[in-house]
């Protein structure tokens, strides 16, 4: 199963940071995708399940995941994916670690559906969005959060709030400017007080 977030995240007030899913919402969404795939496994659903897993656990842009070549860009031994950074003028590539259960699930999908080799991530962008909205609806997620880019914001906040250094998150997301990544570090006065209390500073 994929829904469990590793460490508890600090609560975040939505109007202080980019729109994102809560821990509970992201877990519900992963379950909704997994149940959708498990209900009728096949080539079509395997493709969108794999795309979702990469979006969820890398924080990549949809265009970056759809540009992947599963025969070249996935390292099953090291549990990594090499992503193109498409928003920069000079097209660079970045290596992003993946949870072992995610890379194992992608390997299982390719073994079960060998006809997807070399085209696992080849999909219509519009269809990716449509499937995402449908799964969000099934998971009871509000319409304004029902777009794939919300997973990018969610992953950034998740990484930062569980202690991953901002420079590492910058590399994972492919941000050219660390200021872009720092947006996700905003705290409210209430959160600052809670953090200080938790650490015995006040």
VENFENQUI-V713607 format. One record per pair of residues at least 4 apart in sequence whose C-alpha atoms are under 7 Angstrom apart, sorted by the first residue. I is the first residue (numbers start at 1). J is the second residue. Records with the same first field share a line. If there is no record, write none. Layout:
I = J + J
This chain:
2 = 30
3 = 27 + 30 + 31
4 = 27
5 = 23
7 = 162
9 = 158 + 161 + 162
10 = 161
14 = 19
16 = 186 + 188
17 = 183 + 184 + 186
18 = 153
19 = 145 + 150 + 153
20 = 150 + 151 + 153 + 154
21 = 25 + 26 + 150 + 154
22 = 26
23 = 27
24 = 28
25 = 29 + 141
26 = 30
27 = 31
28 = 32 + 139
29 = 33 + 135 + 136 + 139
30 = 34
31 = 35
32 = 36 + 135 + 138 + 139
33 = 37 + 49 + 135
34 = 38
35 = 39
36 = 40
37 = 41 + 45 + 46 + 49
41 = 45 + 46
42 = 46
43 = 47 + 113
44 = 48
45 = 49
46 = 50 + 109
47 = 51 + 120 + 121
48 = 52 + 128
49 = 53
50 = 54 + 106
51 = 55 + 65 + 121
52 = 56
53 = 57 + 102
54 = 58 + 65
55 = 59 + 60 + 62 + 151
56 = 151 + 155
57 = 98 + 155
58 = 96
59 = 151 + 152 + 155 + 156 + 173
60 = 64 + 65 + 152 + 173
61 = 65 + 149 + 152
62 = 66
63 = 67
64 = 68 + 83 + 84 + 85 + 86
65 = 121
66 = 121 + 122 + 123
68 = 73 + 83 + 121
69 = 73 + 118 + 119 + 121
70 = 74 + 117 + 118 + 119 + 120
71 = 117 + 118
73 = 81 + 82
74 = 80 + 81 + 82
75 = 79 + 80 + 81
76 = 80 + 103
79 = 97 + 98 + 99 + 100 + 103
80 = 95 + 96 + 97 + 98
81 = 95 + 96 + 97
82 = 93 + 94 + 95 + 96
83 = 93 + 94 + 95
84 = 91 + 92 + 93 + 94
85 = 91 + 92 + 93 + 94 + 174
86 = 91
96 = 172
98 = 102 + 103
99 = 103
100 = 104
101 = 105
102 = 106
103 = 107
104 = 108
105 = 109
106 = 110
107 = 111
108 = 112
109 = 113
110 = 114 + 116 + 117
116 = 120
124 = 128
125 = 129
126 = 130
127 = 131
128 = 132
129 = 133 + 147 + 148
130 = 134
131 = 135
132 = 136 + 146 + 147 + 148
133 = 137 + 146 + 147
134 = 138
135 = 139
136 = 140 + 141 + 146
137 = 141
141 = 145 + 146
142 = 146
145 = 150
149 = 153
150 = 154
151 = 155
152 = 156
153 = 157
154 = 158
155 = 159
156 = 160 + 169 + 184
157 = 161 + 184
158 = 162
159 = 163 + 164 + 169
160 = 164 + 165 + 166
164 = 168 + 169
165 = 169
166 = 170 + 181
167 = 171 + 178
168 = 172
169 = 173
170 = 174 + 175 + 178 + 181
171 = 175
175 = 180 + 181
178 = 182
179 = 183
187 = 191 + 192
188 = 192
189 = 193
190 = 194
191 = 195
192 = 196
193 = 197
194 = 198
195 = 199
196 = 200 + 201 + 202
197 = 201 + 202
